Structures are given as C-alpha cells and as structure tokens.
Amino acid sequence: MAKRFDQYCPIAHALSLVGERWSLLVVRELLRGPKRYTDLAAGLPGIGTNVLATRLRELEAAGVLQRRKLPPPAASTVYELTEYGLGLEEVLHAIARWGARTLGLPRREDDLGADWGLNAFPALLYPERARGLTETYVIRVDDDVFTVRLVDGSLQTELGATDGADLDVAMPMDTFFALASGEVSVDEALAEGGVRLEGDPETLARCFRVFSFAPRLGATASAPATGHADVPQRPKPRTAVGA
C-alpha cells in the first residue's frame, strides 16, 4: 500500500490508495470490464509482473477491485472494479482531458491501439451538453473507425461503422485533435479540406461541442452548439509531429 500522508485530507487519502505508479492505469484497464491477469499485463506494456501483482494486491486491499472465479469452461480468475472502484471513472476522465491538453499528437513510435476511441469518447463526453440528445455518429480518424451513439444523453461507443448514422465523418488525427480541443471550428476544418463529411456541418459542430477536452470553465449547457468553444489557449504540446 502507498504510504499515508501526515495530514487529514481526502486528496491525500485518495493518493494513499491509488497514488502509486501504475495503479490508476490498472483501474483504466478495468473500466472496460473484468480482465484476467494476462489481459492486464498485455494492456500495460512496460509493467513488470511483480509490480502488477503488487498493485493488484494493494488495490484489492483498498477495496478498489476484487477477484472473481469464472465458471467452467473458462474456470479462470478475473479482476474487476468494485462499486467503490467504479467511482474513479469520473476522476480518470477528468485527468485524461487535462493530460490531453499537453500530450500532443501520437508519434509514429507511440503505442496507440485501434480501440483507443473506446476510452477517449467517454472521457471527452460533456454530459451537460449531451443531455436529452439522441444522435449517432460514425467517426473515422485515420484508419480507425468508431460508432458513437447518444441515447437521451447516454453514451454507447463501439468499433466499426453502422448504417443510418446522423453523421459520417473522416479526418486525420491532427484535425480530430484540433476539433476536440476547440482550437479550430468546424467551418475552419471544412475549409482546410481535411474533413470528409456525410451529414450536416451543424451536426458535426454539435458532435464536437459534446465531445471536447477543452477546459470546462464557465461553460453552460445552453451555450451555442456551433462555432468556437470559449476556451483558454491550450498549453504547448510535448512535441511536434512530423508528416
């Protein structure tokens, strides 16, 4: 278990439970559902087997996750988040949006799985702006394709494209990044020619108003769904990405 801090503070207490290196990444993996030890190891490249085993024991002791034996024929042990552990989802999404502001675009050597959107879209969701909205978007970023459904504001995300979507849009990663950050408007992205759109530009603008990692300061659900988001300037990314 991580060391306790000499102060009465909920942040210090939380860090004593999940503040060790790799702990929150283990939680990130389990937010997608129960996983075996080998699944966790595969999803956390670079983690040592002894470190993973230690983190799992610590998180179990803290009540963040639990072990469960699957019935035959699987008959294997999986790890899953407890109700207490699932409460970290909102925390991780906020951290993801904050980190994305300076992460920069993926480099050629970065390990970015084709399913990255299954984590990204829940983190980008702005619930207040999605409230009452029912629409389906097919979003193609480089070679990766996701179907993103909003049903009365509730999100469902899956790999691949579906028929009959309200919006089908294709773009490179840098354009997706710029739209999600609020650095460019939909009109600007369309004018630059990097976006292939089947659907209404207003629907695309609404999509990137609902899915955004721009700082959530002073925003309201009644703000316009098109045009620039009113956001502070994003800090300089970690690196420039070549062509």
Backbone bond lengths (Angstrom), bond angles and torsions (degrees), N, CA, C in turn:
res aa  C-N    CA-C-N  psi(-1)  N-CA   C-N-CA  omega(-1)  CA-C   N-CA-C  phi
1 M - - - 1.457 - - 1.529 109.83 -
2 A 1.329 116.40 141.71 1.458 119.96 177.96 1.520 109.82 -62.44
3 K 1.317 116.16 153.58 1.456 119.73 -177.17 1.522 110.47 -66.41
4 R 1.309 115.52 149.90 1.456 121.08 175.08 1.525 108.45 -81.55
5 F 1.308 114.63 155.34 1.462 119.61 179.23 1.528 108.98 -102.73
6 D 1.305 115.30 151.34 1.461 120.48 -175.91 1.523 111.22 -83.03
7 Q 1.295 117.74 56.31 1.449 120.61 178.70 1.523 109.56 -162.11
8 Y 1.314 115.46 149.99 1.461 120.90 177.46 1.519 107.19 -91.43
9 C 1.329 115.45 101.68 1.470 120.86 -174.11 1.520 108.15 -157.78
10 P 1.340 119.09 130.52 1.460 119.79 -179.42 1.524 113.31 -63.68
11 I 1.331 117.64 -30.19 1.462 119.71 177.65 1.522 109.66 -68.20
12 A 1.343 116.16 -45.19 1.462 119.51 177.88 1.522 110.84 -61.48
13 H 1.336 116.45 -40.43 1.466 119.84 178.86 1.525 110.68 -63.40
14 A 1.336 117.10 -44.37 1.466 120.72 179.69 1.521 110.80 -60.73
15 L 1.338 116.72 -42.58 1.456 119.98 -179.75 1.530 111.63 -67.06
16 S 1.318 117.14 -28.21 1.459 118.71 176.55 1.525 111.16 -69.62
17 L 1.333 116.91 -20.48 1.463 121.08 -179.89 1.522 112.37 -94.23
18 V 1.328 117.73 -41.22 1.473 120.04 -172.87 1.526 112.73 -130.48
19 G 1.335 116.88 16.75 1.461 119.31 -174.22 1.509 115.89 -87.85
20 E 1.324 118.21 -6.50 1.458 119.44 178.40 1.522 110.69 -71.94
21 R 1.330 115.43 153.08 1.468 120.60 178.65 1.527 110.28 -56.01
22 W 1.321 116.52 135.62 1.460 126.87 178.77 1.533 113.42 84.84
23 S 1.329 119.03 -18.82 1.465 119.50 -173.59 1.527 112.25 -59.59
24 L 1.330 116.93 -49.66 1.458 119.07 -178.33 1.527 111.92 -70.02
25 L 1.331 117.11 -25.81 1.460 118.94 176.21 1.533 110.96 -72.29
26 V 1.321 117.25 -32.90 1.466 120.13 171.91 1.529 109.17 -61.91
27 V 1.322 116.71 -44.83 1.463 120.84 177.59 1.522 110.39 -61.06
28 R 1.336 117.12 -43.03 1.467 120.94 177.47 1.519 111.57 -54.03
29 E 1.331 116.71 -45.62 1.461 120.16 -179.75 1.523 111.26 -64.04
30 L 1.319 117.50 -38.52 1.463 120.56 -175.97 1.525 112.91 -79.56
31 L 1.323 117.81 -13.16 1.468 119.62 175.41 1.525 111.51 -63.74
32 R 1.324 117.21 -21.77 1.462 121.36 178.64 1.532 111.95 -87.20
33 G 1.330 117.14 -1.05 1.452 120.35 177.98 1.518 111.82 127.05
34 P 1.343 116.82 172.34 1.465 121.17 -178.52 1.520 111.73 -59.96
35 K 1.341 115.62 146.29 1.460 120.90 -179.59 1.523 110.00 -141.30
36 R 1.325 114.34 148.92 1.457 119.99 172.11 1.535 109.19 -77.79
37 Y 1.310 115.09 166.28 1.460 120.46 178.31 1.531 110.44 -57.08
38 T 1.323 117.24 -43.51 1.466 120.43 -178.84 1.526 111.61 -66.11
39 D 1.341 117.43 -34.02 1.464 120.66 176.63 1.527 110.60 -65.03
40 L 1.325 115.73 -41.65 1.465 119.82 179.17 1.520 110.92 -64.85
41 A 1.318 116.36 -44.23 1.465 119.95 179.32 1.519 111.02 -60.66
42 A 1.345 117.19 -40.37 1.470 120.90 179.57 1.523 111.64 -67.44
43 G 1.329 117.41 -32.33 1.459 120.88 -179.16 1.513 114.48 -84.19
44 L 1.337 116.18 -4.56 1.465 120.87 -179.31 1.526 109.59 -126.94
45 P 1.333 117.29 67.23 1.466 119.38 -178.20 1.523 111.24 -58.75
46 G 1.333 115.09 132.54 1.454 120.45 179.99 1.512 114.09 102.86
47 I 1.327 117.56 -14.51 1.455 118.89 179.36 1.523 109.27 -81.02
48 G 1.319 117.16 136.85 1.455 121.13 176.41 1.520 110.42 -77.72
49 T 1.324 116.83 150.24 1.461 119.68 -178.42 1.528 111.08 -62.59
50 N 1.326 116.97 -35.42 1.463 119.03 178.93 1.520 111.26 -68.89
51 V 1.341 116.75 -36.85 1.467 120.57 178.73 1.522 110.00 -67.43
52 L 1.339 117.42 -44.37 1.457 120.81 179.46 1.527 110.22 -60.60
53 A 1.320 117.07 -45.72 1.464 120.42 179.74 1.531 110.93 -60.36
54 T 1.329 116.16 -40.78 1.465 120.15 179.27 1.518 111.14 -65.68
55 R 1.327 116.85 -44.76 1.468 119.82 -179.38 1.525 110.53 -63.30
56 L 1.311 117.73 -40.17 1.462 120.16 179.33 1.525 110.77 -63.08
57 R 1.320 117.14 -41.64 1.466 120.06 177.79 1.531 110.87 -63.36
58 E 1.339 116.34 -43.44 1.464 120.53 -178.67 1.528 111.14 -64.86
59 L 1.328 116.48 -44.05 1.460 119.82 -178.49 1.523 111.39 -68.73
60 E 1.326 116.41 -32.86 1.463 119.53 175.68 1.529 110.03 -67.89
61 A 1.321 116.76 -43.26 1.460 120.38 178.95 1.525 111.81 -63.25
62 A 1.323 116.51 -30.82 1.468 121.17 179.77 1.519 112.68 -81.99
63 G 1.329 117.22 -4.50 1.459 120.56 -179.58 1.511 114.34 80.42
64 V 1.340 116.53 14.69 1.464 121.11 -178.39 1.525 110.83 -83.19
65 L 1.326 117.80 -36.41 1.454 121.57 178.62 1.519 109.64 -135.97
66 Q 1.329 114.66 169.39 1.458 121.23 177.56 1.518 109.23 -143.54
67 R 1.308 115.22 158.99 1.464 121.55 175.34 1.520 109.34 -98.07
68 R 1.344 115.01 147.79 1.460 120.06 177.92 1.521 109.13 -143.84
69 K 1.297 116.20 135.48 1.464 121.50 179.16 1.524 108.89 -89.39
70 L 1.339 116.70 124.40 1.454 120.62 177.92 1.526 109.66 -76.79
71 P 1.334 116.83 146.56 1.462 119.50 178.76 1.529 110.66 -71.83
72 P 1.344 117.64 161.73 1.467 120.71 175.41 1.530 109.68 -58.49
73 P 1.344 119.39 150.33 1.467 125.25 8.01 1.527 114.52 -84.86
74 A 1.352 118.15 -7.57 1.467 118.88 -178.65 1.526 110.51 -64.90
75 A 1.322 116.01 -54.18 1.469 122.21 176.28 1.522 113.23 49.07
76 S 1.324 116.51 37.58 1.460 120.21 177.39 1.520 108.87 -118.43
77 T 1.314 116.01 164.73 1.459 121.72 -179.47 1.520 109.50 -95.56
78 V 1.331 116.15 134.38 1.457 120.86 175.50 1.521 108.79 -120.73
79 Y 1.321 114.28 156.58 1.454 121.82 174.68 1.519 107.72 -107.04
80 E 1.328 116.42 139.97 1.459 120.76 179.48 1.519 109.46 -146.01
81 L 1.321 116.04 154.68 1.454 120.76 -179.96 1.524 110.18 -74.86
82 T 1.319 115.85 142.84 1.450 121.33 170.73 1.534 108.56 -79.16
83 E 1.323 116.21 175.72 1.462 119.13 174.99 1.530 110.51 -59.06
84 Y 1.324 115.83 -38.87 1.465 120.57 177.15 1.523 110.60 -63.23
85 G 1.326 116.89 -43.34 1.460 120.79 179.24 1.510 112.93 -65.34
86 L 1.340 117.07 -36.15 1.465 120.39 179.32 1.526 111.64 -64.09
87 G 1.336 116.39 -20.90 1.455 119.51 176.93 1.514 113.17 -66.13
88 L 1.333 117.55 -12.29 1.466 120.95 177.68 1.526 112.93 -80.06
89 E 1.340 117.60 -8.09 1.464 119.17 -177.59 1.524 111.71 -57.99
90 E 1.312 116.87 -49.30 1.469 120.55 179.35 1.524 111.04 -60.32
91 V 1.332 116.14 -39.39 1.469 120.79 179.39 1.522 110.52 -62.59
92 L 1.330 117.18 -47.19 1.460 120.87 -178.34 1.525 111.48 -66.19
93 H 1.315 117.06 -36.51 1.461 118.77 177.87 1.530 111.13 -64.94
94 A 1.319 116.95 -39.94 1.462 119.99 177.65 1.526 110.64 -65.17
95 I 1.333 117.07 -41.54 1.465 120.41 177.20 1.521 110.36 -62.61
96 A 1.349 116.74 -41.13 1.465 120.76 -179.32 1.523 110.98 -62.22
97 R 1.327 117.44 -43.95 1.465 119.53 179.67 1.526 110.90 -64.74
98 W 1.317 116.20 -41.50 1.465 120.79 179.15 1.526 110.29 -63.72
99 G 1.327 117.01 -46.18 1.457 120.57 -179.21 1.511 113.02 -66.26
100 A 1.336 116.93 -33.37 1.466 120.68 -178.72 1.519 112.03 -62.81
101 R 1.325 117.07 -25.25 1.464 119.81 -177.28 1.525 112.50 -64.34
102 T 1.326 117.91 -26.81 1.459 120.32 -179.73 1.523 112.89 -122.85
103 L 1.335 117.12 3.72 1.464 120.34 -178.72 1.524 111.44 -67.91
104 G 1.316 116.70 -37.48 1.455 119.90 -175.56 1.518 111.75 79.76
105 L 1.302 115.99 175.29 1.463 121.66 -178.98 1.522 110.95 -72.92
106 P 1.344 117.20 152.51 1.471 119.19 177.39 1.522 110.97 -63.81
107 R 1.326 115.56 139.67 1.461 120.89 176.25 1.518 109.21 -89.44
108 R 1.307 116.04 167.55 1.466 120.15 -177.74 1.523 111.62 -58.09
109 E 1.333 116.52 -35.43 1.464 119.80 -176.70 1.525 113.03 -85.86
110 D 1.324 118.18 -5.05 1.461 120.05 -178.74 1.519 110.70 -72.85
111 D 1.326 115.01 144.53 1.459 122.07 -179.85 1.524 108.69 -89.64
112 L 1.338 116.51 98.27 1.461 122.02 -179.23 1.522 107.93 -122.42
113 G 1.333 116.35 104.85 1.447 120.69 -178.29 1.517 112.07 -68.71
114 A 1.330 116.27 158.17 1.463 121.14 -178.95 1.524 112.21 -66.24
115 D 1.334 117.45 -13.32 1.460 120.65 -178.77 1.531 112.57 -99.97
116 W 1.340 117.81 17.33 1.458 120.97 -175.69 1.529 112.47 -55.83
117 G 1.319 117.08 -31.22 1.460 120.53 -177.68 1.518 113.80 -67.23
118 L 1.334 116.88 -22.58 1.465 119.81 179.47 1.524 111.01 -65.79
119 N 1.327 116.71 -26.60 1.463 120.93 172.12 1.526 111.46 -91.91
120 A 1.346 116.05 -36.27 1.462 119.65 -171.53 1.526 112.83 -68.56
121 F 1.333 117.94 -46.70 1.463 118.77 -174.54 1.532 113.10 -65.83
122 P 1.350 119.76 -40.03 1.469 117.72 173.43 1.531 112.52 -60.63
123 A 1.339 117.26 -36.21 1.457 119.95 179.14 1.526 111.53 -70.06
124 L 1.337 117.01 -35.06 1.462 121.36 -178.11 1.527 113.02 -78.78
125 L 1.326 117.58 -17.69 1.467 120.92 -174.50 1.525 111.36 -59.52
126 Y 1.313 115.06 130.43 1.463 122.56 176.14 1.533 106.19 -105.28
127 P 1.319 118.79 94.04 1.470 121.04 -169.73 1.523 114.40 -56.20
128 E 1.337 117.20 -39.06 1.456 119.26 -178.16 1.526 111.30 -62.72
129 R 1.326 116.78 -35.47 1.463 120.38 -178.80 1.524 112.03 -80.97
130 A 1.336 116.48 -19.57 1.467 120.54 179.95 1.513 112.43 -90.70
131 R 1.321 117.84 -9.60 1.459 121.26 -173.17 1.529 111.29 -55.66
132 G 1.340 115.95 125.45 1.462 122.09 178.11 1.514 115.21 79.34
133 L 1.336 118.12 -0.22 1.464 121.71 -175.34 1.522 111.01 -90.44
134 T 1.334 116.06 131.19 1.466 122.21 174.48 1.522 108.12 -125.26
135 E 1.324 116.14 107.04 1.465 123.03 179.92 1.519 108.60 -153.10
136 T 1.337 115.05 157.82 1.469 120.84 176.96 1.514 108.82 -125.19
137 Y 1.342 115.25 131.57 1.451 121.57 -179.96 1.528 109.43 -121.55
138 V 1.317 115.70 135.79 1.463 120.98 167.02 1.526 105.88 -103.82
139 I 1.327 115.33 118.53 1.461 120.93 -174.95 1.519 108.55 -119.07
140 R 1.330 115.27 119.73 1.462 123.03 -178.66 1.525 107.92 -111.26
141 V 1.320 115.40 117.33 1.467 120.96 179.74 1.519 107.30 -119.27
142 D 1.340 115.42 110.83 1.467 120.75 -170.45 1.531 108.20 53.22
143 D 1.330 118.64 -120.92 1.463 120.34 -177.45 1.523 113.71 -95.29
144 D 1.322 117.93 2.59 1.462 121.79 -176.48 1.525 110.20 -99.38
145 V 1.332 116.00 138.54 1.468 121.39 -174.74 1.526 109.14 -128.90
146 F 1.343 115.46 132.70 1.462 121.11 -179.62 1.531 109.82 -133.72
147 T 1.313 115.50 143.28 1.455 121.85 168.23 1.520 107.41 -102.07
148 V 1.310 115.52 124.25 1.466 122.10 -176.58 1.529 107.14 -119.73
149 R 1.326 115.91 114.51 1.466 121.24 -178.18 1.517 110.74 -111.60
150 L 1.312 114.82 134.57 1.457 121.56 169.31 1.519 107.68 -113.54
151 V 1.314 116.27 122.99 1.463 122.01 178.51 1.516 107.04 -121.01
152 D 1.337 115.34 103.05 1.463 121.50 -175.11 1.523 110.44 51.28
153 G 1.339 115.16 40.69 1.458 121.38 176.30 1.505 115.26 88.48
154 S 1.352 118.06 -10.57 1.463 120.99 178.82 1.525 109.38 -88.50
155 L 1.330 116.64 139.46 1.466 122.38 -171.22 1.517 112.06 -98.93
156 Q 1.338 114.93 137.08 1.460 123.26 169.08 1.524 106.87 -132.14
157 T 1.317 117.09 127.66 1.464 121.62 -178.55 1.510 109.44 -128.20
158 E 1.334 116.75 136.02 1.467 120.97 179.20 1.514 109.96 -145.85
159 L 1.316 114.98 161.46 1.461 120.85 177.48 1.515 110.36 -75.20
160 G 1.345 115.82 148.26 1.455 121.15 175.36 1.516 112.86 89.08
161 A 1.333 114.99 175.57 1.459 121.88 -177.11 1.520 110.42 -104.45
162 T 1.326 115.39 152.95 1.451 121.59 175.76 1.518 109.06 -120.43
163 D 1.327 116.75 157.85 1.457 121.29 176.97 1.523 110.33 -82.33
164 G 1.313 115.51 154.15 1.459 120.78 173.44 1.511 115.16 73.79
165 A 1.326 117.91 23.26 1.462 120.54 179.22 1.527 110.78 -71.27
166 D 1.305 116.18 151.51 1.468 120.50 175.91 1.519 111.86 -70.62
167 L 1.335 115.37 -20.51 1.463 120.51 -176.54 1.518 108.30 -150.30
168 D 1.321 116.34 134.46 1.464 121.72 172.64 1.524 106.17 -131.47
169 V 1.330 115.82 113.84 1.456 119.56 -172.64 1.517 109.95 -134.51
170 A 1.332 116.06 140.98 1.459 122.59 178.21 1.524 108.62 -125.53
171 M 1.343 114.99 141.32 1.465 119.75 -177.86 1.518 109.17 -162.77
172 P 1.327 117.90 159.29 1.475 120.42 172.69 1.520 110.47 -76.03
173 M 1.330 114.99 164.66 1.463 120.31 -177.10 1.522 112.22 -59.06
174 D 1.341 118.21 -38.97 1.460 118.31 -176.86 1.528 111.54 -64.89
175 T 1.336 117.38 -34.11 1.459 120.31 177.49 1.518 110.76 -70.31
176 F 1.334 116.53 -42.42 1.465 120.26 176.50 1.532 109.96 -57.68
177 F 1.322 115.72 -45.26 1.458 121.61 -179.22 1.525 110.25 -61.07
178 A 1.333 117.16 -44.17 1.466 121.22 -178.04 1.521 111.61 -67.49
179 L 1.334 117.28 -38.72 1.461 120.40 178.49 1.526 111.06 -69.33
180 A 1.333 116.84 -42.67 1.462 120.36 -178.34 1.526 111.64 -68.35
181 S 1.321 117.24 -26.86 1.467 120.56 179.73 1.520 111.91 -86.65
182 G 1.333 117.54 -12.98 1.457 120.67 -176.32 1.509 113.49 81.34
183 E 1.337 117.53 10.44 1.471 120.63 -178.54 1.516 112.09 -71.71
184 V 1.334 117.09 -29.80 1.462 120.90 175.93 1.520 108.21 -130.63
185 S 1.315 115.82 153.30 1.460 120.89 175.71 1.520 109.53 -87.95
186 V 1.315 115.35 165.52 1.465 120.24 175.96 1.519 110.30 -60.10
187 D 1.325 118.04 -41.61 1.466 120.59 179.26 1.526 110.98 -58.98
188 E 1.322 116.97 -42.07 1.464 120.68 179.34 1.525 110.99 -66.75
189 A 1.333 116.88 -42.56 1.463 120.16 179.55 1.517 111.54 -63.68
190 L 1.320 117.03 -40.42 1.465 120.38 178.36 1.531 110.62 -67.49
191 A 1.334 116.55 -39.17 1.465 120.19 -179.15 1.520 111.42 -65.98
192 E 1.335 116.74 -30.51 1.470 120.35 -179.91 1.525 111.97 -74.93
193 G 1.325 117.51 -14.62 1.462 120.61 174.22 1.514 115.76 83.96
194 G 1.330 118.40 8.72 1.459 119.71 -178.70 1.513 114.61 -92.26
195 V 1.335 116.83 2.29 1.461 121.43 -175.98 1.523 109.45 -117.67
196 R 1.340 116.40 130.11 1.459 122.18 173.14 1.522 107.94 -106.01
197 L 1.323 116.25 116.71 1.458 121.06 -168.20 1.523 111.88 -121.12
198 E 1.330 115.69 130.28 1.455 122.80 166.81 1.516 106.61 -117.72
199 G 1.321 115.37 103.60 1.455 119.97 -175.91 1.514 109.92 140.19
200 D 1.320 115.36 -174.25 1.450 123.25 -175.86 1.531 109.78 -86.14
201 P 1.332 117.95 131.77 1.476 119.38 175.64 1.525 112.78 -56.08
202 E 1.339 117.43 -30.49 1.461 119.33 178.23 1.527 111.08 -66.90
203 T 1.337 116.45 -33.88 1.468 119.85 176.59 1.524 110.20 -67.12
204 L 1.331 116.51 -39.76 1.466 120.27 177.13 1.524 110.73 -63.66
205 A 1.330 116.80 -42.34 1.462 120.35 178.24 1.528 110.84 -63.03
206 R 1.324 116.20 -40.13 1.460 119.75 178.66 1.532 110.46 -65.24
207 C 1.339 116.17 -39.54 1.457 121.17 178.05 1.526 110.64 -56.47
208 F 1.334 117.15 -47.21 1.462 119.66 -176.81 1.521 112.88 -85.60
209 R 1.312 116.29 0.37 1.456 118.14 166.05 1.524 109.49 -87.00
210 V 1.324 116.10 -32.96 1.463 121.23 179.03 1.527 111.04 -78.11
211 F 1.351 116.61 -35.22 1.465 121.16 -179.68 1.525 108.57 -110.37
212 S 1.327 115.65 104.16 1.462 120.62 -171.97 1.524 110.30 -152.49
213 F 1.328 116.71 142.16 1.457 119.04 170.80 1.524 111.28 -109.04
214 A 1.326 116.63 15.47 1.458 119.48 174.12 1.529 109.42 -63.23
215 P 1.322 118.43 149.70 1.464 121.10 179.41 1.520 111.35 -54.90
216 R 1.311 116.45 136.30 1.461 121.06 -174.67 1.515 109.89 -97.84
217 L 1.314 114.94 67.06 1.454 121.65 -177.21 1.519 109.12 -115.09
218 G 1.318 116.83 118.26 1.452 120.55 175.09 1.505 114.49 71.55
219 A 1.360 117.97 10.62 1.459 120.01 179.03 1.511 109.21 -83.07
220 T 1.334 116.22 150.21 1.459 120.91 178.11 1.510 109.30 -130.52
221 A 1.334 115.13 156.69 1.464 119.91 -179.05 1.513 111.57 -67.65
222 S 1.344 118.13 -19.92 1.455 120.37 -176.64 1.518 112.79 -90.24
223 A 1.342 118.15 0.30 1.461 120.71 -179.85 1.516 110.15 -66.42
224 P 1.343 118.73 156.87 1.459 121.45 -177.02 1.516 111.76 -58.41
225 A 1.326 116.16 149.21 1.470 121.32 -177.17 1.512 112.12 -92.51
226 T 1.328 118.76 1.08 1.455 120.62 -178.71 1.516 109.16 -126.38
227 G 1.348 114.29 165.69 1.453 119.52 176.24 1.513 111.88 82.60
228 H 1.327 115.97 -167.19 1.458 122.05 -177.28 1.518 110.37 -69.59
229 A 1.313 116.46 143.15 1.454 120.61 166.91 1.519 108.07 -79.02
230 D 1.338 116.05 144.33 1.456 119.88 178.62 1.516 108.11 -83.71
231 V 1.326 116.49 91.44 1.459 120.67 -174.54 1.514 109.27 -132.97
232 P 1.341 116.66 151.36 1.467 119.42 173.99 1.523 110.79 -65.59
233 Q 1.304 116.15 163.16 1.460 121.27 177.75 1.525 109.97 -63.91
234 R 1.333 117.07 131.81 1.452 120.78 178.56 1.520 109.81 -72.18
235 P 1.336 118.44 137.31 1.464 120.20 177.47 1.513 111.75 -59.28
236 K 1.313 115.82 160.64 1.462 121.44 -178.82 1.523 110.21 -63.06
237 P 1.350 118.03 132.62 1.464 120.28 179.36 1.515 111.78 -64.97
238 R 1.344 114.83 170.42 1.459 121.14 -176.41 1.522 112.13 -68.49
239 T 1.344 117.41 -27.95 1.464 119.30 -173.19 1.509 110.14 -160.31
240 A 1.313 116.15 156.90 1.466 120.39 172.56 1.512 107.84 -89.39
241 V 1.328 115.41 150.34 1.466 120.90 -177.92 1.515 108.56 -113.17
242 G 1.304 116.24 126.49 1.456 120.04 -179.96 1.509 112.18 -77.85
243 A 1.314 115.73 170.24 1.455 120.12 179.91 1.503 109.82 -70.88
